[in-house]
Amino acid sequence: MIRQSKKDAILELKNTGMSLRKIARTLKVSRNTITKILKDPDEAAPHRESRHEEHVPLIRDLFKECKGNAVRVAEELESRHQITI
């Protein structure tokens, strides 16, 4: 995933007349990536939720119960709820 600051730099360099190859060498980004960004500069990366998002309330409760011990939280998740992280 390319950061917005790098996308802005690509667009700015292209507007100054720099070639795709030179932009690629300068920013250490592939020419294909530069082409994609120039075709659709406003395209946002798809948002992906965590696989464990549904377990957050349970994990928070166990975190309090285990007094902040993350290893113990993982052990309890596995033993009580058959959830592995």
N, CA, C and O atoms as a CHARMM CRD file, in Angstrom:
* protein
*
  340
    1    1 MET  N      0.84400  -1.17800   0.00000 PROA 1      0.00000
    2    1 MET  CA     0.00000   0.00000   0.00000 PROA 1      0.00000
    3    1 MET  C      0.88500   1.23500   0.00000 PROA 1      0.00000
    4    1 MET  O      1.85800   1.32400   0.74900 PROA 1      0.00000
    5    2 ILE  N      0.53900   2.15400  -0.82900 PROA 2      0.00000
    6    2 ILE  CA     1.33300   3.36600  -0.94900 PROA 2      0.00000
    7    2 ILE  C      0.67100   4.48500  -0.14300 PROA 2      0.00000
    8    2 ILE  O     -0.54900   4.64500  -0.17400 PROA 2      0.00000
    9    3 ARG  N      1.47100   5.24100   0.56400 PROA 3      0.00000
   10    3 ARG  CA     0.94500   6.32000   1.40600 PROA 3      0.00000
   11    3 ARG  C      0.52000   7.51300   0.56100 PROA 3      0.00000
   12    3 ARG  O      0.98600   7.71400  -0.56100 PROA 3      0.00000
   13    4 GLN  N     -0.37800   8.29200   1.14300 PROA 4      0.00000
   14    4 GLN  CA    -0.90400   9.46100   0.44300 PROA 4      0.00000
   15    4 GLN  C      0.19700  10.45600   0.10200 PROA 4      0.00000
   16    4 GLN  O      0.15200  11.09000  -0.95200 PROA 4      0.00000
   17    5 SER  N      1.17500  10.60000   0.97600 PROA 5      0.00000
   18    5 SER  CA     2.26100  11.55200   0.70900 PROA 5      0.00000
   19    5 SER  C      3.04500  11.15400  -0.54100 PROA 5      0.00000
   20    5 SER  O      3.46400  12.01200  -1.31800 PROA 5      0.00000
   21    6 LYS  N      3.24100   9.84500  -0.72800 PROA 6      0.00000
   22    6 LYS  CA     3.96400   9.38200  -1.91700 PROA 6      0.00000
   23    6 LYS  C      3.09900   9.56300  -3.16400 PROA 6      0.00000
   24    6 LYS  O      3.61300   9.89400  -4.23300 PROA 6      0.00000
   25    7 LYS  N      1.78400   9.34700  -3.03200 PROA 7      0.00000
   26    7 LYS  CA     0.88100   9.58200  -4.16200 PROA 7      0.00000
   27    7 LYS  C      0.93700  11.04600  -4.58100 PROA 7      0.00000
   28    7 LYS  O      0.99500  11.36300  -5.76800 PROA 7      0.00000
   29    8 ASP  N      0.91800  11.93000  -3.59000 PROA 8      0.00000
   30    8 ASP  CA     0.98400  13.36300  -3.88500 PROA 8      0.00000
   31    8 ASP  C      2.29100  13.71900  -4.58600 PROA 8      0.00000
   32    8 ASP  O      2.30500  14.53400  -5.50800 PROA 8      0.00000
   33    9 ALA  N      3.38200  13.11000  -4.14800 PROA 9      0.00000
   34    9 ALA  CA     4.68500  13.36700  -4.77100 PROA 9      0.00000
   35    9 ALA  C      4.69200  12.89600  -6.22200 PROA 9      0.00000
   36    9 ALA  O      5.22500  13.58000  -7.09600 PROA 9      0.00000
   37   10 ILE  N      4.10200  11.73400  -6.47800 PROA 10     0.00000
   38   10 ILE  CA     4.03300  11.20300  -7.84600 PROA 10     0.00000
   39   10 ILE  C      3.25900  12.16500  -8.74000 PROA 10     0.00000
   40   10 ILE  O      3.69700  12.48700  -9.84400 PROA 10     0.00000
   41   11 LEU  N      2.11100  12.62100  -8.25700 PROA 11     0.00000
   42   11 LEU  CA     1.29300  13.54300  -9.05000 PROA 11     0.00000
   43   11 LEU  C      2.02200  14.86200  -9.29900 PROA 11     0.00000
   44   11 LEU  O      1.96300  15.41300 -10.39800 PROA 11     0.00000
   45   12 GLU  N      2.69600  15.35600  -8.29100 PROA 12     0.00000
   46   12 GLU  CA     3.42400  16.61800  -8.42700 PROA 12     0.00000
   47   12 GLU  C      4.58100  16.48800  -9.41800 PROA 12     0.00000
   48   12 GLU  O      4.78800  17.36400 -10.25800 PROA 12     0.00000
   49   13 LEU  N      5.33300  15.38900  -9.31300 PROA 13     0.00000
   50   13 LEU  CA     6.45900  15.18800 -10.23300 PROA 13     0.00000
   51   13 LEU  C      5.97200  15.03000 -11.67200 PROA 13     0.00000
   52   13 LEU  O      6.59800  15.54100 -12.60000 PROA 13     0.00000
   53   14 LYS  N      4.86700  14.33000 -11.85500 PROA 14     0.00000
   54   14 LYS  CA     4.32300  14.15200 -13.20500 PROA 14     0.00000
   55   14 LYS  C      3.85400  15.48700 -13.77100 PROA 14     0.00000
   56   14 LYS  O      4.02300  15.75900 -14.96000 PROA 14     0.00000
   57   15 ASN  N      3.26200  16.32100 -12.91200 PROA 15     0.00000
   58   15 ASN  CA     2.80500  17.64300 -13.37100 PROA 15     0.00000
   59   15 ASN  C      3.96500  18.55500 -13.75200 PROA 15     0.00000
   60   15 ASN  O      3.79200  19.47500 -14.55200 PROA 15     0.00000
   61   16 THR  N      5.14400  18.31100 -13.18800 PROA 16     0.00000
   62   16 THR  CA     6.31800  19.11100 -13.55900 PROA 16     0.00000
   63   16 THR  C      6.95900  18.60800 -14.84700 PROA 16     0.00000
   64   16 THR  O      7.90100  19.21700 -15.35300 PROA 16     0.00000
   65   17 GLY  N      6.44700  17.48600 -15.38200 PROA 17     0.00000
   66   17 GLY  CA     6.94300  16.98300 -16.65200 PROA 17     0.00000
   67   17 GLY  C      7.93700  15.84100 -16.54200 PROA 17     0.00000
   68   17 GLY  O      8.51900  15.43600 -17.54900 PROA 17     0.00000
   69   18 MET  N      8.14200  15.31900 -15.36000 PROA 18     0.00000
   70   18 MET  CA     9.09300  14.21800 -15.18300 PROA 18     0.00000
   71   18 MET  C      8.51700  12.92600 -15.77700 PROA 18     0.00000
   72   18 MET  O      7.31500  12.67700 -15.68900 PROA 18     0.00000
   73   19 SER  N      9.38000  12.11600 -16.37700 PROA 19     0.00000
   74   19 SER  CA     8.93400  10.86700 -16.99600 PROA 19     0.00000
   75   19 SER  C      8.59600   9.82100 -15.93000 PROA 19     0.00000
   76   19 SER  O      9.03500   9.91000 -14.78400 PROA 19     0.00000
   77   20 LEU  N      7.80000   8.82500 -16.34300 PROA 20     0.00000
   78   20 LEU  CA     7.41200   7.75300 -15.42100 PROA 20     0.00000
   79   20 LEU  C      8.63100   7.00600 -14.89100 PROA 20     0.00000
   80   20 LEU  O      8.71500   6.69800 -13.70200 PROA 20     0.00000
   81   21 ARG  N      9.56400   6.72000 -15.77700 PROA 21     0.00000
   82   21 ARG  CA    10.76100   5.98300 -15.35200 PROA 21     0.00000
   83   21 ARG  C     11.57200   6.75900 -14.32600 PROA 21     0.00000
   84   21 ARG  O     12.06300   6.19400 -13.34900 PROA 21     0.00000
   85   22 LYS  N     11.70700   8.05100 -14.55600 PROA 22     0.00000
   86   22 LYS  CA    12.48900   8.86100 -13.62400 PROA 22     0.00000
   87   22 LYS  C     11.77700   8.97300 -12.27100 PROA 22     0.00000
   88   22 LYS  O     12.42200   8.94100 -11.22400 PROA 22     0.00000
   89   23 ILE  N     10.45300   9.10200 -12.29700 PROA 23     0.00000
   90   23 ILE  CA     9.68300   9.12900 -11.04700 PROA 23     0.00000
   91   23 ILE  C      9.87200   7.81100 -10.30800 PROA 23     0.00000
   92   23 ILE  O     10.08000   7.79000  -9.09500 PROA 23     0.00000
   93   24 ALA  N      9.79700   6.71300 -11.05400 PROA 24     0.00000
   94   24 ALA  CA     9.95400   5.38500 -10.44900 PROA 24     0.00000
   95   24 ALA  C     11.32000   5.24500  -9.79100 PROA 24     0.00000
   96   24 ALA  O     11.42100   4.75500  -8.66700 PROA 24     0.00000
   97   25 ARG  N     12.36300   5.67100 -10.48200 PROA 25     0.00000
   98   25 ARG  CA    13.71200   5.58800  -9.91400 PROA 25     0.00000
   99   25 ARG  C     13.86700   6.50300  -8.70700 PROA 25     0.00000
  100   25 ARG  O     14.46600   6.11900  -7.70300 PROA 25     0.00000
  101   26 THR  N     13.33300   7.69800  -8.80500 PROA 26     0.00000
  102   26 THR  CA    13.47900   8.68400  -7.73400 PROA 26     0.00000
  103   26 THR  C     12.77900   8.23400  -6.45400 PROA 26     0.00000
  104   26 THR  O     13.33900   8.33600  -5.36200 PROA 26     0.00000
  105   27 LEU  N     11.55200   7.73900  -6.59600 PROA 27     0.00000
  106   27 LEU  CA    10.74800   7.37700  -5.42100 PROA 27     0.00000
  107   27 LEU  C     10.84200   5.89500  -5.05100 PROA 27     0.00000
  108   27 LEU  O     10.26600   5.45600  -4.05500 PROA 27     0.00000
  109   28 LYS  N     11.57700   5.12900  -5.86900 PROA 28     0.00000
  110   28 LYS  CA    11.73300   3.68800  -5.63700 PROA 28     0.00000
  111   28 LYS  C     10.37900   2.97700  -5.58400 PROA 28     0.00000
  112   28 LYS  O     10.06300   2.23200  -4.65600 PROA 28     0.00000
  113   29 VAL  N      9.59100   3.25100  -6.64300 PROA 29     0.00000
  114   29 VAL  CA     8.26500   2.66200  -6.80300 PROA 29     0.00000
  115   29 VAL  C      8.20700   2.10400  -8.21700 PROA 29     0.00000
  116   29 VAL  O      8.81000   2.66800  -9.13000 PROA 29     0.00000
  117   30 SER  N      7.49100   1.00600  -8.40700 PROA 30     0.00000
  118   30 SER  CA     7.41900   0.41200  -9.74300 PROA 30     0.00000
  119   30 SER  C      6.63800   1.31000 -10.70500 PROA 30     0.00000
  120   30 SER  O      5.77600   2.08800 -10.29600 PROA 30     0.00000
  121   31 ARG  N      6.96100   1.18200 -11.98100 PROA 31     0.00000
  122   31 ARG  CA     6.26100   1.97200 -12.99700 PROA 31     0.00000
  123   31 ARG  C      4.78300   1.60800 -13.04900 PROA 31     0.00000
  124   31 ARG  O      3.93700   2.46300 -13.31200 PROA 31     0.00000
  125   32 ASN  N      4.47300   0.33600 -12.79900 PROA 32     0.00000
  126   32 ASN  CA     3.06700  -0.08400 -12.79100 PROA 32     0.00000
  127   32 ASN  C      2.28500   0.64100 -11.69900 PROA 32     0.00000
  128   32 ASN  O      1.15000   1.06300 -11.91900 PROA 32     0.00000
  129   33 THR  N      2.88600   0.78100 -10.53800 PROA 33     0.00000
  130   33 THR  CA     2.23600   1.48600  -9.43200 PROA 33     0.00000
  131   33 THR  C      2.00200   2.94300  -9.79900 PROA 33     0.00000
  132   33 THR  O      0.93500   3.49200  -9.52700 PROA 33     0.00000
  133   34 ILE  N      2.98300   3.55800 -10.40600 PROA 34     0.00000
  134   34 ILE  CA     2.85100   4.95800 -10.81000 PROA 34     0.00000
  135   34 ILE  C      1.73400   5.11400 -11.83300 PROA 34     0.00000
  136   34 ILE  O      0.94300   6.05400 -11.75500 PROA 34     0.00000
  137   35 THR  N      1.66800   4.19500 -12.78900 PROA 35     0.00000
  138   35 THR  CA     0.61400   4.23700 -13.80000 PROA 35     0.00000
  139   35 THR  C     -0.76300   4.11900 -13.15300 PROA 35     0.00000
  140   35 THR  O     -1.68200   4.85300 -13.51600 PROA 35     0.00000
  141   36 LYS  N     -0.91200   3.20500 -12.20400 PROA 36     0.00000
  142   36 LYS  CA    -2.19900   3.03700 -11.51000 PROA 36     0.00000
  143   36 LYS  C     -2.59100   4.30600 -10.76600 PROA 36     0.00000
  144   36 LYS  O     -3.75100   4.71700 -10.79700 PROA 36     0.00000
  145   37 ILE  N     -1.63700   4.91800 -10.10600 PROA 37     0.00000
  146   37 ILE  CA    -1.92100   6.13600  -9.34200 PROA 37     0.00000
  147   37 ILE  C     -2.30900   7.27600 -10.27900 PROA 37     0.00000
  148   37 ILE  O     -3.20500   8.05900  -9.96600 PROA 37     0.00000
  149   38 LEU  N     -1.64400   7.37000 -11.41700 PROA 38     0.00000
  150   38 LEU  CA    -1.96000   8.43700 -12.36000 PROA 38     0.00000
  151   38 LEU  C     -3.32100   8.22500 -13.01500 PROA 38     0.00000
  152   38 LEU  O     -3.99600   9.19600 -13.35800 PROA 38     0.00000
  153   39 LYS  N     -3.73300   6.97200 -13.19500 PROA 39     0.00000
  154   39 LYS  CA    -5.05000   6.68800 -13.77100 PROA 39     0.00000
  155   39 LYS  C     -6.16400   7.08000 -12.81100 PROA 39     0.00000
  156   39 LYS  O     -7.16300   7.67000 -13.22300 PROA 39     0.00000
  157   40 ASP  N     -5.99800   6.75700 -11.53700 PROA 40     0.00000
  158   40 ASP  CA    -7.03700   7.04500 -10.54200 PROA 40     0.00000
  159   40 ASP  C     -6.39000   7.49500  -9.23800 PROA 40     0.00000
  160   40 ASP  O     -6.20700   6.67900  -8.33400 PROA 40     0.00000
  161   41 PRO  N     -6.04100   8.76800  -9.11900 PROA 41     0.00000
  162   41 PRO  CA    -5.31700   9.24600  -7.93600 PROA 41     0.00000
  163   41 PRO  C     -6.14000   9.23900  -6.65200 PROA 41     0.00000
  164   41 PRO  O     -5.57000   9.24300  -5.56100 PROA 41     0.00000
  165   42 ASP  N     -7.46900   9.23000  -6.76000 PROA 42     0.00000
  166   42 ASP  CA    -8.31800   9.29200  -5.56700 PROA 42     0.00000
  167   42 ASP  C     -8.75700   7.92400  -5.06700 PROA 42     0.00000
  168   42 ASP  O     -9.50600   7.82800  -4.09400 PROA 42     0.00000
  169   43 GLU  N     -8.30100   6.87100  -5.72100 PROA 43     0.00000
  170   43 GLU  CA    -8.70100   5.52900  -5.30700 PROA 43     0.00000
  171   43 GLU  C     -8.16200   5.23600  -3.90900 PROA 43     0.00000
  172   43 GLU  O     -6.96600   5.36500  -3.64800 PROA 43     0.00000
  173   44 ALA  N     -9.05500   4.84600  -3.03100 PROA 44     0.00000
  174   44 ALA  CA    -8.66500   4.53300  -1.65400 PROA 44     0.00000
  175   44 ALA  C     -8.47900   3.03100  -1.50700 PROA 44     0.00000
  176   44 ALA  O     -9.09600   2.23700  -2.21800 PROA 44     0.00000
  177   45 ALA  N     -7.63300   2.66600  -0.59000 PROA 45     0.00000
  178   45 ALA  CA    -7.41600   1.24800  -0.31800 PROA 45     0.00000
  179   45 ALA  C     -8.66300   0.67200   0.34100 PROA 45     0.00000
  180   45 ALA  O     -9.30300   1.35300   1.14200 PROA 45     0.00000
  181   46 PRO  N     -9.01800  -0.55900   0.02100 PROA 46     0.00000
  182   46 PRO  CA   -10.19300  -1.16000   0.65000 PROA 46     0.00000
  183   46 PRO  C     -9.96600  -1.35400   2.14400 PROA 46     0.00000
  184   46 PRO  O     -8.87800  -1.73000   2.58000 PROA 46     0.00000
  185   47 HSD  N    -11.00600  -1.09100   2.91100 PROA 47     0.00000
  186   47 HSD  CA   -10.90500  -1.24800   4.36500 PROA 47     0.00000
  187   47 HSD  C    -11.14700  -2.70700   4.71900 PROA 47     0.00000
  188   47 HSD  O    -12.15700  -3.29800   4.33800 PROA 47     0.00000
  189   48 ARG  N    -10.20600  -3.27000   5.45200 PROA 48     0.00000
  190   48 ARG  CA   -10.34500  -4.65900   5.89400 PROA 48     0.00000
  191   48 ARG  C    -10.43500  -4.68500   7.40700 PROA 48     0.00000
  192   48 ARG  O     -9.59300  -4.12600   8.11100 PROA 48     0.00000
  193   49 GLU  N    -11.47200  -5.34500   7.88800 PROA 49     0.00000
  194   49 GLU  CA   -11.61700  -5.47400   9.32800 PROA 49     0.00000
  195   49 GLU  C    -10.80800  -6.66600   9.81400 PROA 49     0.00000
  196   49 GLU  O    -10.51100  -7.59700   9.06500 PROA 49     0.00000
  197   50 SER  N    -10.46800  -6.60500  11.07000 PROA 50     0.00000
  198   50 SER  CA    -9.72300  -7.69000  11.69000 PROA 50     0.00000
  199   50 SER  C    -10.59800  -8.93500  11.76300 PROA 50     0.00000
  200   50 SER  O    -11.81600  -8.83800  11.91800 PROA 50     0.00000
  201   51 ARG  N     -9.98100 -10.08900  11.65200 PROA 51     0.00000
  202   51 ARG  CA   -10.72900 -11.34000  11.79500 PROA 51     0.00000
  203   51 ARG  C    -11.25100 -11.50200  13.20800 PROA 51     0.00000
  204   51 ARG  O    -12.19100 -12.26100  13.44700 PROA 51     0.00000
  205   52 HSD  N    -10.64600 -10.79400  14.14100 PROA 52     0.00000
  206   52 HSD  CA   -11.01100 -10.94800  15.54200 PROA 52     0.00000
  207   52 HSD  C    -11.85300  -9.78900  16.05300 PROA 52     0.00000
  208   52 HSD  O    -12.02700  -9.63800  17.26200 PROA 52     0.00000
  209   53 GLU  N    -12.37400  -8.97400  15.15200 PROA 53     0.00000
  210   53 GLU  CA   -13.15600  -7.79900  15.54500 PROA 53     0.00000
  211   53 GLU  C    -14.35400  -8.17900  16.41300 PROA 53     0.00000
  212   53 GLU  O    -14.69900  -7.45800  17.35000 PROA 53     0.00000
  213   54 GLU  N    -14.97300  -9.28600  16.10800 PROA 54     0.00000
  214   54 GLU  CA   -16.15500  -9.71200  16.86500 PROA 54     0.00000
  215   54 GLU  C    -15.81200 -10.12400  18.29700 PROA 54     0.00000
  216   54 GLU  O    -16.69900 -10.18600  19.14800 PROA 54     0.00000
  217   55 HSD  N    -14.55700 -10.40000  18.56800 PROA 55     0.00000
  218   55 HSD  CA   -14.14700 -10.86500  19.89400 PROA 55     0.00000
  219   55 HSD  C    -13.59200  -9.75600  20.78400 PROA 55     0.00000
  220   55 HSD  O    -13.16700 -10.02600  21.90700 PROA 55     0.00000
  221   56 VAL  N    -13.58800  -8.52500  20.30500 PROA 56     0.00000
  222   56 VAL  CA   -12.98300  -7.42100  21.05800 PROA 56     0.00000
  223   56 VAL  C    -13.58100  -7.25700  22.45400 PROA 56     0.00000
  224   56 VAL  O    -12.81800  -7.12600  23.41100 PROA 56     0.00000
  225   57 PRO  N    -14.91500  -7.25600  22.62100 PROA 57     0.00000
  226   57 PRO  CA   -15.44700  -7.11300  23.98700 PROA 57     0.00000
  227   57 PRO  C    -14.97900  -8.22700  24.92200 PROA 57     0.00000
  228   57 PRO  O    -14.65500  -7.97400  26.08300 PROA 57     0.00000
  229   58 LEU  N    -14.94400  -9.44200  24.42200 PROA 58     0.00000
  230   58 LEU  CA   -14.48100 -10.57900  25.21700 PROA 58     0.00000
  231   58 LEU  C    -13.00800 -10.40900  25.59000 PROA 58     0.00000
  232   58 LEU  O    -12.61800 -10.65900  26.73100 PROA 58     0.00000
  233   59 ILE  N    -12.20500  -9.99200  24.63800 PROA 59     0.00000
  234   59 ILE  CA   -10.77400  -9.79700  24.88800 PROA 59     0.00000
  235   59 ILE  C    -10.55500  -8.69200  25.91700 PROA 59     0.00000
  236   59 ILE  O     -9.68800  -8.81100  26.78300 PROA 59     0.00000
  237   60 ARG  N    -11.33100  -7.63000  25.82700 PROA 60     0.00000
  238   60 ARG  CA   -11.20100  -6.53700  26.80800 PROA 60     0.00000
  239   60 ARG  C    -11.54100  -7.01400  28.21500 PROA 60     0.00000
  240   60 ARG  O    -10.85100  -6.67600  29.17600 PROA 60     0.00000
  241   61 ASP  N    -12.61500  -7.80600  28.33000 PROA 61     0.00000
  242   61 ASP  CA   -12.99000  -8.34200  29.64500 PROA 61     0.00000
  243   61 ASP  C    -11.89800  -9.24600  30.19700 PROA 61     0.00000
  244   61 ASP  O    -11.54200  -9.15800  31.37200 PROA 61     0.00000
  245   62 LEU  N    -11.36600 -10.11800  29.34100 PROA 62     0.00000
  246   62 LEU  CA   -10.30200 -11.01400  29.78800 PROA 62     0.00000
  247   62 LEU  C     -9.03300 -10.24000  30.14000 PROA 62     0.00000
  248   62 LEU  O     -8.30400 -10.62400  31.05500 PROA 62     0.00000
  249   63 PHE  N     -8.77300  -9.16600  29.42800 PROA 63     0.00000
  250   63 PHE  CA    -7.59100  -8.34700  29.70900 PROA 63     0.00000
  251   63 PHE  C     -7.66900  -7.76600  31.11900 PROA 63     0.00000
  252   63 PHE  O     -6.67800  -7.74500  31.85000 PROA 63     0.00000
  253   64 LYS  N     -8.86200  -7.29400  31.49000 PROA 64     0.00000
  254   64 LYS  CA    -9.06000  -6.77600  32.84800 PROA 64     0.00000
  255   64 LYS  C     -8.94300  -7.90200  33.86800 PROA 64     0.00000
  256   64 LYS  O     -8.29900  -7.75400  34.90600 PROA 64     0.00000
  257   65 GLU  N     -9.57200  -9.02300  33.55600 PROA 65     0.00000
  258   65 GLU  CA    -9.56400 -10.17400  34.46200 PROA 65     0.00000
  259   65 GLU  C     -8.14800 -10.70800  34.67600 PROA 65     0.00000
  260   65 GLU  O     -7.79700 -11.12600  35.77900 PROA 65     0.00000
  261   66 CYS  N     -7.34800 -10.69300  33.62600 PROA 66     0.00000
  262   66 CYS  CA    -5.98000 -11.22000  33.69700 PROA 66     0.00000
  263   66 CYS  C     -4.97100 -10.13700  34.08300 PROA 66     0.00000
  264   66 CYS  O     -3.76300 -10.35700  34.00100 PROA 66     0.00000
  265   67 LYS  N     -5.45500  -8.99100  34.49700 PROA 67     0.00000
  266   67 LYS  CA    -4.62100  -7.88700  34.98700 PROA 67     0.00000
  267   67 LYS  C     -3.57000  -7.44000  33.96900 PROA 67     0.00000
  268   67 LYS  O     -2.42800  -7.15000  34.32300 PROA 67     0.00000
  269   68 GLY  N     -3.97600  -7.39000  32.70200 PROA 68     0.00000
  270   68 GLY  CA    -3.09600  -6.87000  31.66900 PROA 68     0.00000
  271   68 GLY  C     -2.08400  -7.84500  31.11000 PROA 68     0.00000
  272   68 GLY  O     -1.24500  -7.45400  30.29800 PROA 68     0.00000
  273   69 ASN  N     -2.13500  -9.09900  31.51600 PROA 69     0.00000
  274   69 ASN  CA    -1.18000 -10.09100  31.03000 PROA 69     0.00000
  275   69 ASN  C     -1.68800 -10.66600  29.70200 PROA 69     0.00000
  276   69 ASN  O     -2.60400 -11.48800  29.68500 PROA 69     0.00000
  277   70 ALA  N     -1.09100 -10.22900  28.60300 PROA 70     0.00000
  278   70 ALA  CA    -1.55100 -10.61500  27.27200 PROA 70     0.00000
  279   70 ALA  C     -1.37600 -12.10400  27.00000 PROA 70     0.00000
  280   70 ALA  O     -2.20200 -12.71500  26.32100 PROA 70     0.00000
  281   71 VAL  N     -0.31200 -12.68400  27.52300 PROA 71     0.00000
  282   71 VAL  CA    -0.08800 -14.12000  27.33100 PROA 71     0.00000
  283   71 VAL  C     -1.20700 -14.89700  28.00600 PROA 71     0.00000
  284   71 VAL  O     -1.72700 -15.86600  27.45200 PROA 71     0.00000
  285   72 ARG  N     -1.56900 -14.46500  29.19900 PROA 72     0.00000
  286   72 ARG  CA    -2.64500 -15.13000  29.94000 PROA 72     0.00000
  287   72 ARG  C     -3.98100 -14.95600  29.21500 PROA 72     0.00000
  288   72 ARG  O     -4.79700 -15.87700  29.20000 PROA 72     0.00000
  289   73 VAL  N     -4.21100 -13.79900  28.62000 PROA 73     0.00000
  290   73 VAL  CA    -5.43600 -13.56100  27.84800 PROA 73     0.00000
  291   73 VAL  C     -5.52200 -14.55800  26.69800 PROA 73     0.00000
  292   73 VAL  O     -6.57400 -15.15400  26.46800 PROA 73     0.00000
  293   74 ALA  N     -4.42300 -14.74100  25.97900 PROA 74     0.00000
  294   74 ALA  CA    -4.40300 -15.69500  24.86300 PROA 74     0.00000
  295   74 ALA  C     -4.67100 -17.11100  25.35200 PROA 74     0.00000
  296   74 ALA  O     -5.39700 -17.86400  24.70300 PROA 74     0.00000
  297   75 GLU  N     -4.09300 -17.47500  26.48700 PROA 75     0.00000
  298   75 GLU  CA    -4.32600 -18.81000  27.05200 PROA 75     0.00000
  299   75 GLU  C     -5.79300 -19.00100  27.42200 PROA 75     0.00000
  300   75 GLU  O     -6.37200 -20.05000  27.14200 PROA 75     0.00000
  301   76 GLU  N     -6.39200 -18.00200  28.04400 PROA 76     0.00000
  302   76 GLU  CA    -7.79900 -18.08400  28.44300 PROA 76     0.00000
  303   76 GLU  C     -8.71900 -18.13800  27.22800 PROA 76     0.00000
  304   76 GLU  O     -9.69700 -18.88500  27.22500 PROA 76     0.00000
  305   77 LEU  N     -8.41500 -17.36100  26.20700 PROA 77     0.00000
  306   77 LEU  CA    -9.21900 -17.40800  24.98300 PROA 77     0.00000
  307   77 LEU  C     -9.21200 -18.80500  24.38500 PROA 77     0.00000
  308   77 LEU  O    -10.23900 -19.31200  23.93200 PROA 77     0.00000
  309   78 GLU  N     -8.04200 -19.41200  24.39300 PROA 78     0.00000
  310   78 GLU  CA    -7.93100 -20.74700  23.80600 PROA 78     0.00000
  311   78 GLU  C     -8.60700 -21.80400  24.66900 PROA 78     0.00000
  312   78 GLU  O     -9.31000 -22.67000  24.14900 PROA 78     0.00000
  313   79 SER  N     -8.40300 -21.74300  25.98100 PROA 79     0.00000
  314   79 SER  CA    -8.95700 -22.78900  26.84500 PROA 79     0.00000
  315   79 SER  C    -10.46600 -22.64700  27.04400 PROA 79     0.00000
  316   79 SER  O    -11.18600 -23.64300  26.98400 PROA 79     0.00000
  317   80 ARG  N    -10.95300 -21.43800  27.27700 PROA 80     0.00000
  318   80 ARG  CA   -12.38000 -21.24000  27.55600 PROA 80     0.00000
  319   80 ARG  C    -13.24600 -21.15400  26.30800 PROA 80     0.00000
  320   80 ARG  O    -14.36500 -21.66800  26.28500 PROA 80     0.00000
  321   81 HSD  N    -12.72600 -20.50300  25.26700 PROA 81     0.00000
  322   81 HSD  CA   -13.56800 -20.16300  24.12000 PROA 81     0.00000
  323   81 HSD  C    -13.09000 -20.77100  22.80000 PROA 81     0.00000
  324   81 HSD  O    -13.70500 -20.52900  21.76200 PROA 81     0.00000
  325   82 GLN  N    -12.03200 -21.53800  22.81700 PROA 82     0.00000
  326   82 GLN  CA   -11.46700 -22.17600  21.61900 PROA 82     0.00000
  327   82 GLN  C    -11.17700 -21.15300  20.51500 PROA 82     0.00000
  328   82 GLN  O    -11.43700 -21.39500  19.33600 PROA 82     0.00000
  329   83 ILE  N    -10.63300 -20.00900  20.92600 PROA 83     0.00000
  330   83 ILE  CA   -10.24800 -18.95200  19.98800 PROA 83     0.00000
  331   83 ILE  C     -8.73600 -18.82100  20.04600 PROA 83     0.00000
  332   83 ILE  O     -8.16700 -18.60900  21.11700 PROA 83     0.00000
  333   84 THR  N     -8.08600 -18.94600  18.89700 PROA 84     0.00000
  334   84 THR  CA    -6.63400 -18.77400  18.86500 PROA 84     0.00000
  335   84 THR  C     -6.30400 -17.47600  18.14300 PROA 84     0.00000
  336   84 THR  O     -6.90100 -17.12300  17.12700 PROA 84     0.00000
  337   85 ILE  N     -5.33200 -16.78800  18.71100 PROA 85     0.00000
  338   85 ILE  CA    -4.89500 -15.52000  18.11400 PROA 85     0.00000
  339   85 ILE  C     -3.41100 -15.63100  17.82900 PROA 85     0.00000
  340   85 ILE  O     -2.80700 -14.68600  17.32200 PROA 85     0.00000
